[in-house]
Amino acid sequence: MKKELRIKKNKEFQAAFQNGTSFANRQFVVYSLKKEDQDFFRIGLSVSKKIGNAVTRNRIKRYVRQAVFELKDQLATGNDYVIIARKPTAEMDFFEVKKSITHVLKVGKVLKKSR
């Protein structure tokens, strides 16, 4: 995933938390903030230290980035997404993470129907 498509600044995270809509499942919470002037989507990731050590947290972030990359054609553009991982993600493999991300994005109605 390109670096331009990532949310890095605290101010941008806070805008998504305060003004965005949230939806969740057992493994992830996703905040979605509509950006009218943006023709692409951006992703911000948050994995707490409560979830595990640095190796575990970085693995979760890699899995989430790859899952979003594989779903990018179905994802609604013009939004900022902040994805927060919850405790159960520490024991998940990539396919479980992708399935869970797909589920939570469908719950939030930001994932277009696959063919």
N, C-alpha and C positions, 0 to 999 in steps of 0.2 A: 504494500500500500504506500502511495506517495506521501511524503511528509506534509505537503500542502493540504492533504485531506484529513489531517489530524488536528484535534483541538488540544492546545498546549497551555494557554493562558488561564490563570485562575478566574479572571473576569468573565471569560467565555463559559467556563464551567458553571459559575454562579448564575449567569444569565439563563442557562438551560435549566438549572435547578429551580429558579424563582419564577420564570415565565413559561417554561415548557410543560408539556403533559407527560405524565409518567405511567408506565405499565410494567408489570412484573410477573415473574413466575418464581418457582422455588430457588432457582440458581442465579437469576439476573434481574436487575432493575434497569430499565431504560428510560431516559428522559429524552423527549423529542421536542426540538424548538424549530418552528417554521421560520425560514429566512427567505423573504421575498426576492431579494436582489442576488441570490446565489443559485446558480444552475447546476450545482453538484452537491453531494452530501459530505459532511465531515464527521469523524468519529473521535470521541474522547473516551479513554478507558480509565477506570479507577478500580484498583485491587488493594484492599486494606491489608495492613500488616498482620491483622488477626487471622488471615487466611493461611499464612505459612511463611516460610523463609523466602529470600529473594529469588532463588531458583524456581520455587513453586509459583510465585507471583508472575515472574517473567514468562514461564511456560503458559500460564493461563492467558496472559496478554497476547502471546504469539498465536495461540489457538483461536482466540476471539478475532484477532486481525485477519487470520486466514479464513475463518468462517464468513466474516463480513465481505472479504474479497471475493469469495465464491458466490455470495448472494448479491453482489453489487448491481447486477442487471435487473434484479427484482425489487431493489430498495428504492423508495420514493426519494427523488432528488429535491434539492432546495431545503434540506433540513440539516440541523446539527443533532447528532445523537451522542448522548453520554451513557456509556454502559458501565454499570457497577456490578462487580462479581460478588456473590455471596459465598458463605462457607462451603456448601456442598461441591463447588466447582474444583476444589483442591484434589478430589479423588477421581475426577472425570477425565476420559481420554478425548481426543479431538472430535471423534464422531458424535459423542454424547454432547459436547459443547456446541457443535454445529446444530444438532437437533434442537437443543434447548434455545439457542439464539433464534433459530427459525421460528420456534413456537412463540417466543415472547414478542417477536416482531409481528407475527400474525395476530396475536392478541391486541397489539397496538394499532393494527390495521395500517401499517406502513410498508408491508411487504405485498407486492403485487402477486396475483395468483400465478403459479407456475403452469406451464403448458401441459 
